[in-house]
């Protein structure tokens, strides 16, 4: 995906989807929910492999979000259109003459890299930039080219592209999509330890609390033109709870944890169905003939699967066995369908795995030197902060002896 036309090689960020099996030509529309989730994917890939390509995608996507998608109030816009001047992709494609004029003597190798074997040709003598190899692979076989030299050419093209008529930006700020992006930014921060990701995540979190939340913890779905409107749906609650639980494990700020719990309790009051043990997509104050439940995971995990994972996480962080029981019942409700339709139950499968593996709770002191453990937080290791001077690791109701030194905890975690 990062090599293909679906990725904006010049400005960062992913288009909505590819229209061909080669990932060559995209539908050029960029959606926030895609990019928020892909931040998580590439962050986890980078954390595991330290492949420079993955970090480059993270950095370029962050650059796009900061440059083009921020509202004045701090939220992120929903999408950018595919068309400009009535032509799909016009903003993003290049003619050979444009590349040669812009890059001069560097155009030859650049064209070799970003249009290998004329692979990027689209129509009307226009090309989509794409690659067959990473920057590092290309530089290895072309010693006169360095990553910084590649970046210089992309900066030049970005400067030129800014002078074009840009696609229209959909300036709605959607609660759920912003929350998904917070989670992606937190994952990126954990993987890179670059505070730029955390800074943007905290900015969006502040926007959500200030503009999209009422005093009784009801969420709005949309904000545009300095007005919040449409009562929140379950996706708004599920993704925002998830985002603030992720934030808490990085910040150690009890306000983040408390906010997540208050939203969860609101969702249990207004969305939860005691009879089925599942959540409706709409709250009990919506005037609808029928209320649906979202069960299957799709391009975004289902709201019920996110809520079930949230409940398990919260049960450990705040010691609430009722949350755990509800999460277990939700999993029991769907487990028979998992083998027949795996892709529709992927986030449910994560929940099943969490129950099977027994999620560990690492409680650490709030002092800064213990922050070394926050990047280890995952669905299987939750980080909680306390005023104690010692750390413990608990699972399945059993806890380690208190440990006063970071090395003790590191050794303990490695052994288990």
C-alpha positions in Angstrom: 0.0 0.0 0.0 2.8 2.5 0.9 4.5 1.8 -2.4 1.4 2.1 -4.5 -0.7 4.9 -6.0 -3.2 4.6 -3.1 -0.6 6.4 -1.0 0.1 10.1 -1.6 3.9 9.9 -2.3 4.3 13.6 -2.2 2.1 14.8 0.6 1.4 11.8 2.8 -1.9 10.1 3.7 -3.8 7.3 2.0 -6.6 7.5 -0.5 -9.9 5.7 0.1 -9.2 2.6 -1.9 -7.5 1.3 -5.1 -9.5 0.6 -8.2 -7.2 -2.1 -9.5 -5.5 -5.2 -8.2 -2.0 -3.7 -8.6 -2.8 -0.9 -6.1 -1.9 1.5 -9.0 -4.8 3.9 -9.4 -6.6 5.1 -6.3 -10.0 6.7 -5.8 -8.3 9.9 -4.8 -10.6 10.8 -1.9 -8.9 10.8 1.5 -10.9 9.8 4.5 -9.9 10.5 8.1 -11.1 7.2 9.4 -8.9 5.3 7.0 -5.8 7.3 7.9 -6.5 7.2 11.6 -6.7 3.4 11.6 -3.7 3.1 9.2 -1.6 5.1 11.7 -2.2 2.2 14.2 -1.3 -0.4 11.6 2.0 1.3 10.5 2.9 2.2 14.1 2.5 -1.4 15.2 4.5 -2.6 12.1 7.3 -0.1 12.9 7.3 -1.1 16.6 7.9 -4.7 15.6 10.3 -4.3 12.7 11.9 -0.8 12.9 11.6 -0.6 9.1 12.3 3.0 8.1 9.5 2.8 5.4 6.9 2.4 8.1 8.1 5.4 10.1 8.2 7.5 7.0 4.6 6.7 6.3 3.7 7.7 9.9 5.7 11.0 9.6 4.2 11.9 6.2 0.7 11.1 7.3 1.2 13.2 10.4 2.4 16.0 8.2 -0.7 15.8 6.1 -3.0 15.9 9.1 -1.2 18.9 10.6 -1.0 20.8 7.3 -4.4 20.2 5.7 -6.9 18.6 8.1 -6.9 20.7 11.3 -9.8 22.9 12.2 -9.1 26.2 14.0 -10.8 24.6 17.1 -8.5 21.6 17.2 -10.5 18.8 15.7 -9.7 17.1 12.4 -11.8 17.4 9.2 -13.6 14.4 7.8 -12.3 14.0 4.3 -10.9 15.5 1.1 -12.6 15.1 -2.2 -11.2 13.2 -5.2 -11.9 15.9 -7.7 -10.5 19.3 -8.4 -11.7 21.5 -11.2 -14.2 18.8 -12.0 -11.5 16.2 -12.8 -10.8 13.2 -10.5 -7.2 13.1 -9.3 -6.1 16.3 -11.2 -4.5 17.7 -8.0 -2.3 14.6 -7.5 -1.1 13.5 -11.0 1.9 14.7 -13.0 3.1 15.0 -16.6 6.6 14.2 -17.5 7.2 17.8 -18.5 6.1 19.0 -15.1 8.5 16.6 -13.4 11.4 17.6 -15.6 10.7 21.3 -15.2 10.5 21.1 -11.5 13.4 18.7 -10.7 15.9 19.5 -13.5 18.9 17.1 -13.4 17.2 15.1 -10.7 14.2 14.2 -12.8 15.8 11.2 -14.5 16.5 9.2 -11.4 13.3 10.4 -9.7 11.3 9.2 -12.6 13.1 5.9 -12.5 12.1 5.6 -8.8 8.5 6.9 -8.9 7.5 5.5 -12.3 9.3 2.2 -12.6 9.0 0.7 -16.1 6.3 3.3 -16.9 4.1 1.6 -14.3 2.4 4.8 -13.2 0.9 5.9 -16.5 -2.8 6.7 -16.1 -4.4 8.6 -18.9 -4.0 11.8 -21.0 -0.2 11.8 -20.7 -0.5 11.9 -16.9 1.2 9.7 -14.3 0.5 8.6 -10.8 3.6 8.5 -8.6 4.3 5.0 -7.2 7.2 2.7 -6.5 8.4 -0.9 -6.6 10.9 -0.5 -3.8 11.6 1.4 -0.6 13.8 4.4 -0.4 16.6 2.4 1.2 16.5 -0.3 -1.5 16.6 2.3 -4.3 19.5 4.2 -2.6 21.5 1.0 -2.3 21.4 0.4 -6.0 21.8 4.2 -6.8 24.7 5.4 -4.6 24.4 9.0 -5.7 20.9 9.2 -4.3 20.3 9.6 -0.6 17.0 9.7 1.4 17.5 13.4 2.1 17.9 13.9 -1.7 14.6 12.1 -2.3 12.9 14.2 0.4 14.2 17.4 -1.2 12.5 16.5 -4.6 9.2 15.6 -2.8 9.4 19.0 -1.0 9.8 20.7 -4.3 6.8 18.9 -5.8 4.7 19.6 -2.8 5.5 23.3 -3.0 4.5 23.3 -6.6 1.3 21.3 -5.9 0.1 23.8 -3.3 -0.3 26.3 -6.1 -2.8 24.1 -7.9 -6.6 24.3 -7.1 -7.0 21.8 -4.3 -9.8 19.4 -3.9 -12.6 20.5 -1.5 -12.2 19.6 2.1 -15.2 18.3 4.0 -14.9 20.5 7.0 -17.2 18.4 9.2 -15.4 17.2 12.3 -16.8 13.7 13.3 -16.4 12.5 16.8 -15.8 8.9 16.0 -13.3 9.5 13.3 -11.4 12.0 15.4 -11.3 9.4 18.2 -10.0 6.7 15.9 -7.2 9.1 14.9 -6.3 9.7 18.6 -5.8 6.0 19.0 -3.6 5.8 15.9 -1.6 8.8 17.1 -1.0 7.2 20.5 0.2 4.0 18.8 2.5 6.1 16.7 3.9 7.9 19.8 4.5 4.6 21.5 6.4 3.2 18.4 8.5 6.3 17.7 8.6 8.3 21.0 8.1 11.4 18.9 6.1 13.8 21.0 4.5 15.4 17.9 2.1 12.5 17.7 1.1 12.8 21.4 0.8 16.6 21.0 -1.8 16.2 18.2 -3.6 13.4 20.1 -3.9 15.6 23.2 -5.2 18.5 21.0 -7.9 16.4 19.5 -8.8 15.0 23.0 -9.2 18.5 24.3 -11.5 19.3 21.3 -13.6 16.3 22.0 -14.1 17.2 25.7 -14.6 20.9 25.0 -17.0 20.9 22.0 -18.4 17.4 21.7 -19.3 16.5 25.3 -22.2 17.8 27.4 -22.0 18.1 31.2 -23.8 14.8 31.6 -21.3 13.0 29.3 -23.6 12.9 26.2 -21.6 13.1 23.0 -22.4 15.0 19.8 -21.8 13.2 16.5 -20.7 16.2 14.3 -19.3 19.7 14.5 -19.1 22.2 11.7 -19.1 26.0 11.5 -18.6 26.3 15.3 -21.8 24.3 16.0 -22.1 20.8 17.4 -25.1 18.8 16.3 -26.7 15.4 16.0 -26.9 13.3 19.1 -24.0 10.8 19.3 -24.3 7.2 18.1 -22.6 4.2 19.6 -19.6 4.6 17.3 -18.9 8.0 18.9 -19.0 6.5 22.4 -17.1 3.3 21.6 -14.2 4.9 19.7 -13.9 7.8 22.2 -13.8 5.5 25.2 -11.1 3.5 23.4 -9.2 6.7 22.6 -9.1 7.9 26.2 -8.2 4.5 27.6 -5.3 4.5 25.2 -4.4 8.1 26.2 -4.5 7.2 29.9 -1.9 4.5 29.6 0.4 7.1 28.1 -0.4 10.2 30.2 -1.2 8.6 33.5 -3.8 11.4 33.8 -6.7 10.1 36.0 -9.0 12.6 34.1 -8.5 10.5 30.9 -9.5 7.3 32.7 -12.4 8.9 34.5 -13.7 10.4 31.3 -13.6 7.0 29.6 -15.5 5.5 32.5 -18.1 8.2 32.6 -18.7 7.7 28.8 -19.0 4.0 29.3 -21.5 4.4 32.1 -23.5 6.7 29.9 -23.5 4.1 27.1 -24.6 1.4 29.5 -27.5 3.6 30.6 -28.7 4.7 27.2 -27.5 2.1 24.6 -27.2 -1.2 26.4 -29.9 -3.9 26.0 -30.2 -6.0 29.2 -32.2 -8.7 27.3 -29.5 -9.4 24.6 -26.5 -8.2 26.5 -25.5 -6.1 23.5 -25.5 -2.4 22.6 -27.9 -0.7 20.2 -26.3 1.7 17.7 -28.7 4.5 18.7 -29.5 5.8 22.2 -32.9 5.4 23.9 -33.7 9.0 23.2 -33.8 8.6 19.4 -37.3 8.5 18.0 -37.0 5.5 15.8 -39.3 2.6 14.9 -36.5 0.1 15.3 -33.1 0.2 16.8 -30.4 -1.8 15.1 -27.3 -3.5 16.6 -23.9 -3.4 14.8 -22.2 -6.8 15.3 -19.9 -7.6 12.4 -16.5 -6.0 12.0 -16.1 -4.2 8.7 -13.8 -1.4 7.4 -14.1 -0.1 11.0 -14.5 -2.7 13.8 -18.1 -3.0 14.9 -19.3 -0.8 17.7 -20.2 -3.8 19.8 -16.8 -5.4 19.5 -15.0 -2.1 20.4 -17.3 -1.7 23.4 -16.7 -5.3 24.5 -12.9 -4.7 24.4 -13.4 -1.4 26.2 -15.4 -3.1 29.0 -12.7 -5.7 29.5 -10.0 -3.0 29.6 -12.0 -0.8 32.0 -12.8 -3.8 34.2 -9.1 -4.2 35.0 -8.2 -0.5 35.2 -11.0 0.4 37.7 -11.5 -3.1 39.3 -15.1 -3.5 38.1 -16.1 -7.2 37.7 -19.5 -6.2 36.2 -17.7 -4.7 33.2 -15.8 -7.9 32.7 -18.9 -10.1 32.9 -20.7 -7.9 30.3 -17.7 -8.2 27.9 -17.7 -12.0 28.4 -21.4 -12.2 27.7 -21.0 -10.2 24.5 -18.3 -12.5 23.3 -20.5 -15.5 24.1 -23.3 -14.0 22.0 -21.2 -14.0 18.8 -18.6 -16.7 19.2 -20.5 -19.3 17.1 -20.3 -17.1 14.0 -16.5 -16.6 14.2 -15.4 -19.7 12.4 -17.8 -19.2 9.5 -17.0 -15.5 8.8 -13.6 -14.7 10.3 -13.1 -11.3 8.7 -16.3 -10.1 10.2 -15.2 -11.1 13.7 -11.6 -10.0 13.7 -12.0 -7.6 16.6 -14.1 -10.1 18.5 -11.3 -12.6 17.9 -8.9 -10.1 19.6 -11.3 -10.1 22.6 -11.4 -13.9 22.7 -7.6 -14.0 22.6 -7.5 -11.5 25.5 -9.7 -13.7 27.6 -7.6 -16.8 26.7 -4.3 -15.1 27.4 -5.4 -13.3 30.5 -4.6 -9.6 30.2 -1.9 -8.5 32.6 -2.3 -5.3 34.6 1.0 -3.5 35.3 0.6 -0.9 38.1 3.5 1.5 38.2 4.4 4.7 40.2 3.5 8.0 38.6 7.0 9.3 38.7 8.6 10.0 35.3 11.3 7.4 35.4 8.6 4.7 35.3 7.3 6.0 32.0 9.6 3.5 30.2 6.8 1.0 30.6 4.0 3.1 28.9 5.1 2.2 25.4 4.6 -1.5 26.3 0.9 -1.1 26.8 -1.1 -3.2 24.5 -4.4 -5.2 24.5 -2.6 -7.8 26.6 -0.6 -5.5 29.0 -2.5 -2.6 30.5 -0.6 0.1 32.4 -2.2 1.7 35.4 -0.6 4.4 37.6 -0.7 4.7 41.4 0.8 6.9 44.2 2.7 3.9 45.5 6.4 3.7 45.1 6.4 0.1 44.0 5.1 -1.7 40.9 3.0 -4.9 40.6 1.9 -7.2 37.8 -1.5 -8.8 38.2 -3.5 -11.4 36.1 -6.4 -13.6 36.9 -6.7 -12.3 40.4 -3.1 -13.0 41.3 -0.4 -10.4 41.7 3.4 -10.4 41.9 5.2 -9.2 45.0 5.7 -5.4 45.0 8.8 -4.4 43.0 10.7 -1.3 43.8 13.1 -1.2 40.8 12.5 -0.8 37.1 15.0 -3.7 36.3 13.0 -6.0 38.5 9.8 -5.3 36.5 11.6 -5.6 33.2 13.0 -9.0 34.2 9.6 -10.1 35.5 7.8 -9.2 32.3 10.4 -10.8 30.2 10.1 -14.1 32.1 6.3 -14.2 31.7 
